[in-house]
Amino acid sequence: MAIRNEDVTSIAQAIFKALDDAQGGRTTYLRTLLLGTQDELGGKKGQETNIQLAALKLVHEKFYELVLKAAEPFVPKGTKDRAIELHARANFARTALSALRGHCRAGGDLAALSAAKTTKAMLKVREGPAKPPTARRLKARAESQSKAVMATLLGLSDTDKAAAVEEIQLLLGQLTTQLVSLGVVSTTDSAMAIAEHRPLKIGRTLFVPTATQIVQQRSKPS
C-alpha cells in the first residue's frame, strides 16, 4: 500500500500535539505544586527558607504518591523493573519540585509567586562560584587521564617508536620537574628510585628510571 503525504503529516501533527500537551501538563503540575505549597504556608509571604522548603517537601510527598498511583495503569504489573519505570514516568513531578526548591534556595519567596502565571523559566536559580573539586574527584580524573595517555603512547610506539620515545622523554621531564617542586627528594640509589618512583640523581643530572615500568604497562596499563 502506498504511503500518502497526508498520512505522514497526520502522524507528525499528532506527535507535535502530544508534545505540546505534555509541556502544558508539566506547567500545570508546577503551578499546582506551587499553589499547594502556598496553601500550606497559609499564604504568608516572607517566611524563612527552611519553613518554605519544609512546606514544599510536605506537599510534594503527598502529590508524588498520587502521581505514582496515576502512573500504574500505564505500567502493567509484571513489567520488568516496574518500580523504576513508575518513578521514571513521574520524573516531571520531581523536576517541578527541584525548580521550586531551587527558586527558594536562591532567595525567592514561594508565597509571592503567582500560581496562575508561574513557569519554570521565571523561577530563580541560585548563582555563585562553582564548588572546588574534591581531592577524590581530582585523583579519579588524574587516574583516568593517565590511562588514556599511556594507551596513546603505547599506540604511538607501535606506529613510530622514535616519536613515542620523544614524547615519553618530554613527559618524564615535566613530571620530574613537578615531583621536585612538590618536595620529592632525589636519590642516588637506582633500586630505590625505581621502587619509590623518585628522581635518580647521577652527577648533576636527574633521571626518572621508568623504562621497566613502561614495558610492564603493555601488559597491564596503570
SVG drawing of the C-alpha trace seen along z (x, -y; Angstrom):
<svg xmlns="http://www.w3.org/2000/svg" viewBox="-5 -39 84 49">
<polyline fill="none" stroke="black" stroke-width="0.4" points="0.0,0.0 1.4,-3.4 2.0,-5.8 0.3,-9.2 1.9,-12.5 -1.2,-13.2 -0.6,-10.2 2.9,-11.3 1.7,-14.8 -1.1,-13.5 1.3,-11.4 3.7,-14.3 1.0,-16.6 -0.3,-14.1 3.2,-13.8 3.6,-17.6 0.2,-17.9 1.2,-15.3 4.4,-17.1 2.6,-20.4 0.1,-18.7 2.8,-17.2 4.6,-20.5 1.4,-22.1 0.8,-19.4 4.2,-19.9 3.5,-23.6 0.1,-22.9 1.6,-20.5 4.3,-23.0 1.6,-25.6 -0.5,-23.1 2.5,-22.2 3.2,-25.8 -0.4,-26.6 -0.5,-23.6 2.7,-24.9 1.3,-28.4 -1.8,-27.0 0.5,-25.0 2.3,-28.3 -1.1,-29.9 -0.4,-32.4 2.0,-34.3 4.9,-35.9 8.5,-36.4 8.8,-33.2 12.2,-31.6 13.7,-29.5 13.7,-26.3 10.0,-26.8 9.2,-27.2 11.2,-24.1 9.5,-22.1 6.1,-23.1 7.2,-22.3 8.5,-18.9 5.3,-18.0 3.1,-18.9 5.4,-17.2 5.4,-13.9 1.5,-13.9 1.3,-14.8 4.0,-12.3 2.2,-9.4 -0.9,-10.3 1.3,-10.7 2.8,-7.2 -0.7,-5.7 -1.9,-7.6 1.1,-6.0 0.2,-2.4 -2.3,-1.8 0.4,-2.8 3.0,-0.3 1.3,3.1 2.0,5.5 4.7,7.9 6.7,5.3 10.4,5.8 11.7,3.2 8.2,1.8 9.1,-0.4 11.9,-2.0 9.6,-2.6 6.9,-4.1 9.3,-6.6 10.7,-7.4 7.1,-8.2 6.8,-10.5 10.0,-12.4 8.1,-15.6 6.9,-15.8 10.5,-15.6 11.5,-18.2 8.8,-20.6 10.0,-20.1 13.6,-20.8 12.6,-24.0 10.6,-25.4 13.2,-24.3 15.9,-26.0 13.9,-29.2 13.5,-29.1 17.2,-28.5 18.1,-31.3 16.3,-33.7 12.9,-33.6 9.6,-33.7 7.2,-30.9 4.3,-32.7 5.0,-35.8 4.7,-34.0 1.5,-34.0 0.5,-30.3 -1.7,-31.1 1.2,-32.5 4.4,-30.9 6.6,-29.0 9.8,-27.1 11.7,-29.8 10.5,-32.5 12.0,-30.8 15.2,-31.9 18.4,-29.9 21.0,-30.1 24.2,-31.7 27.7,-31.6 31.1,-30.3 31.4,-26.6 32.4,-24.4 36.1,-23.4 36.6,-19.8 37.4,-17.4 40.7,-15.5 38.9,-12.3 37.4,-13.6 40.7,-15.1 42.5,-11.8 40.0,-9.8 40.3,-12.3 44.1,-12.0 44.0,-8.2 41.6,-8.2 43.7,-10.6 46.9,-8.8 45.5,-5.6 44.5,-7.4 48.0,-8.9 49.6,-5.5 47.3,-3.9 48.1,-6.7 51.9,-6.4 51.8,-2.7 49.8,-3.0 52.3,-5.6 55.2,-3.3 53.7,-0.6 53.5,-3.1 56.5,-5.3 58.9,-4.2 61.2,-7.3 58.2,-9.7 57.0,-7.7 60.4,-7.9 60.5,-11.7 57.0,-12.2 57.8,-10.0 61.0,-11.8 59.2,-15.1 56.5,-13.9 59.0,-12.4 60.9,-15.7 57.7,-17.6 56.8,-15.0 60.3,-15.1 60.0,-18.9 56.7,-18.6 57.9,-15.9 60.9,-18.1 58.6,-21.1 56.3,-19.0 59.2,-18.2 60.1,-14.7 63.8,-14.2 66.0,-12.6 68.2,-9.6 71.5,-8.1 70.2,-4.6 68.7,-3.3 66.8,-0.5 65.2,-3.0 64.4,-5.3 62.5,-2.6 60.8,-1.2 59.6,-4.7 59.2,-6.5 61.8,-9.0 64.2,-11.0 67.6,-9.3 70.5,-11.7 73.7,-10.9 76.2,-13.6 74.3,-16.8 71.6,-15.2 68.2,-13.9 66.6,-10.9 63.3,-9.1 64.1,-5.3 60.8,-4.1 61.9,-2.0 61.0,1.2 57.6,-0.2 56.8,-1.2 57.5,2.3 55.1,3.6 52.4,1.1 52.0,3.1 50.5,6.0 48.8,4.1 48.2,0.3 48.3,-1.7"/>
</svg>
